[in-house]
């Protein structure tokens, strides 16, 4: 799809349904789409969500608020530890946790957006995180089969977008955002600044607009 | 562990790094290493959240909320730096393009197995990039104290904590000594400060070969 609409954060997150898988960009809170997350917390009642995000926010910040509302059923992350409340919720059996090495997490999302079903990686072989995964020896090295990750909705943050939905990221706020933008049925991009078409140099576009369905301006 | 001990370990580990090497530094003692690198060291720092060419900590007026390291602390970017997404960053790591990973550990075995991500029964649920780094980096240097806070040896016969990877470690630097893994065999190559062989034997559970050398690391 190439038709990108610019709407409010509240309207944008109304596409999230109970039971959905939602990808959320950011490394900690850097590059996290905080206006979209806040809208999900305040203006949506979708629950039973699977959240795919490197971290589950921080206590009372970002996804940490969604966690406090009890609306997360499962988290797929590399590092729950940055939110002690998320670790406590996992230990209490309130949410299900799938812990994935960070590089495998990133590559699985990339694969999801690129039409790749899965890939073999040596990372995690012979460890607890190999449990239940197919192992195959390639060139003498044990590898694990990792399946691609997809989502119903991706919430991403870009420092700048044009009105078509081309995205430009800033510094280390890029992280998982360009990957997640490719791997969901619906991608909602929050942008720090929205500029007219033609103002982004095509050489600088990191996420081409065909991946982006909806644009939201940061408050 | 005193700051002075941590600094001594970091200072010795810094001597392992050679001009032109691309190095990823973990959280804790490794993060002190930049303080012991000369401005002209030629070492290039990579951070897995998406930057090659990490510079010093920013002065107050240089603080940029979009620019952090993997410990989520503010950093700067040096001239010649490059930003990239998380999949590209871990492709560098897994693909063997990072020369050295320096990281902390809970335990290292005499055959170079490393445990540094999980403590059963503790509120820790995160692996981050640790597994990717120890598998992918060409050289893995562990910086840690010789004993745990409970006084137990950390260089062990077999790791009791969940493994990060098997046979991945090349060098161990503690406050007492330097060990090197040579063909899967542990060698004590250097005593540090006033440490004696007896001191090291007392706190090392793994068997090791004494191969003391006069000089410091190759530069």
HADDOCK unambig.tbl for C-alpha pairs under 7 A between the chains (distance, minus, plus):
assign (segid A and resid 30 and name CA) (segid B and resid 66 and name CA) 6.05 0.50 0.50
assign (segid A and resid 78 and name CA) (segid B and resid 126 and name CA) 5.68 0.50 0.50
assign (segid A and resid 78 and name CA) (segid B and resid 127 and name CA) 5.70 0.50 0.50
assign (segid A and resid 78 and name CA) (segid B and resid 128 and name CA) 4.91 0.50 0.50
assign (segid A and resid 79 and name CA) (segid B and resid 125 and name CA) 6.36 0.50 0.50
assign (segid A and resid 79 and name CA) (segid B and resid 126 and name CA) 3.81 0.50 0.50
assign (segid A and resid 79 and name CA) (segid B and resid 127 and name CA) 5.85 0.50 0.50
assign (segid A and resid 79 and name CA) (segid B and resid 128 and name CA) 5.33 0.50 0.50
assign (segid A and resid 80 and name CA) (segid B and resid 125 and name CA) 5.39 0.50 0.50
assign (segid A and resid 80 and name CA) (segid B and resid 126 and name CA) 5.38 0.50 0.50
assign (segid A and resid 81 and name CA) (segid B and resid 124 and name CA) 5.46 0.50 0.50
assign (segid A and resid 81 and name CA) (segid B and resid 125 and name CA) 5.18 0.50 0.50
assign (segid A and resid 81 and name CA) (segid B and resid 126 and name CA) 5.45 0.50 0.50
assign (segid A and resid 87 and name CA) (segid B and resid 123 and name CA) 6.23 0.50 0.50
assign (segid A and resid 87 and name CA) (segid B and resid 124 and name CA) 6.88 0.50 0.50
assign (segid A and resid 87 and name CA) (segid B and resid 125 and name CA) 6.24 0.50 0.50
assign (segid A and resid 99 and name CA) (segid B and resid 126 and name CA) 6.97 0.50 0.50
assign (segid A and resid 101 and name CA) (segid B and resid 127 and name CA) 5.82 0.50 0.50
assign (segid A and resid 101 and name CA) (segid B and resid 128 and name CA) 5.71 0.50 0.50
assign (segid A and resid 101 and name CA) (segid B and resid 129 and name CA) 5.89 0.50 0.50
assign (segid A and resid 101 and name CA) (segid B and resid 131 and name CA) 6.34 0.50 0.50
assign (segid A and resid 101 and name CA) (segid B and resid 132 and name CA) 6.80 0.50 0.50
assign (segid A and resid 102 and name CA) (segid B and resid 128 and name CA) 5.02 0.50 0.50
assign (segid A and resid 102 and name CA) (segid B and resid 129 and name CA) 4.88 0.50 0.50
assign (segid A and resid 103 and name CA) (segid B and resid 87 and name CA) 6.57 0.50 0.50
assign (segid A and resid 103 and name CA) (segid B and resid 90 and name CA) 4.95 0.50 0.50
assign (segid A and resid 103 and name CA) (segid B and resid 129 and name CA) 6.35 0.50 0.50
assign (segid A and resid 103 and name CA) (segid B and resid 132 and name CA) 6.12 0.50 0.50
assign (segid A and resid 106 and name CA) (segid B and resid 86 and name CA) 5.97 0.50 0.50
assign (segid A and resid 106 and name CA) (segid B and resid 87 and name CA) 4.92 0.50 0.50
assign (segid A and resid 107 and name CA) (segid B and resid 87 and name CA) 5.39 0.50 0.50
assign (segid A and resid 110 and name CA) (segid B and resid 87 and name CA) 6.92 0.50 0.50
assign (segid A and resid 123 and name CA) (segid B and resid 131 and name CA) 5.88 0.50 0.50
assign (segid A and resid 123 and name CA) (segid B and resid 132 and name CA) 5.48 0.50 0.50
assign (segid A and resid 123 and name CA) (segid B and resid 135 and name CA) 6.15 0.50 0.50
assign (segid A and resid 124 and name CA) (segid B and resid 131 and name CA) 6.18 0.50 0.50
assign (segid A and resid 124 and name CA) (segid B and resid 165 and name CA) 6.89 0.50 0.50
assign (segid A and resid 127 and name CA) (segid B and resid 162 and name CA) 6.98 0.50 0.50
assign (segid A and resid 127 and name CA) (segid B and resid 163 and name CA) 5.55 0.50 0.50
assign (segid A and resid 127 and name CA) (segid B and resid 164 and name CA) 6.43 0.50 0.50
assign (segid A and resid 127 and name CA) (segid B and resid 165 and name CA) 6.71 0.50 0.50
assign (segid A and resid 128 and name CA) (segid B and resid 162 and name CA) 6.76 0.50 0.50
assign (segid A and resid 170 and name CA) (segid B and resid 66 and name CA) 6.82 0.50 0.50
assign (segid A and resid 171 and name CA) (segid B and resid 66 and name CA) 5.89 0.50 0.50
assign (segid A and resid 171 and name CA) (segid B and resid 67 and name CA) 5.95 0.50 0.50
assign (segid A and resid 171 and name CA) (segid B and resid 83 and name CA) 6.04 0.50 0.50
assign (segid A and resid 172 and name CA) (segid B and resid 49 and name CA) 6.42 0.50 0.50
assign (segid A and resid 172 and name CA) (segid B and resid 50 and name CA) 5.58 0.50 0.50
assign (segid A and resid 172 and name CA) (segid B and resid 51 and name CA) 6.75 0.50 0.50
assign (segid A and resid 172 and name CA) (segid B and resid 66 and name CA) 5.71 0.50 0.50
assign (segid A and resid 172 and name CA) (segid B and resid 67 and name CA) 5.26 0.50 0.50
assign (segid A and resid 172 and name CA) (segid B and resid 68 and name CA) 6.54 0.50 0.50
assign (segid A and resid 172 and name CA) (segid B and resid 83 and name CA) 6.73 0.50 0.50
assign (segid A and resid 173 and name CA) (segid B and resid 66 and name CA) 5.26 0.50 0.50
assign (segid A and resid 174 and name CA) (segid B and resid 85 and name CA) 5.77 0.50 0.50
assign (segid A and resid 175 and name CA) (segid B and resid 49 and name CA) 5.84 0.50 0.50
assign (segid A and resid 175 and name CA) (segid B and resid 50 and name CA) 6.04 0.50 0.50
assign (segid A and resid 175 and name CA) (segid B and resid 85 and name CA) 4.56 0.50 0.50
assign (segid A and resid 175 and name CA) (segid B and resid 86 and name CA) 4.84 0.50 0.50
assign (segid A and resid 176 and name CA) (segid B and resid 85 and name CA) 6.19 0.50 0.50
assign (segid A and resid 176 and name CA) (segid B and resid 86 and name CA) 5.54 0.50 0.50
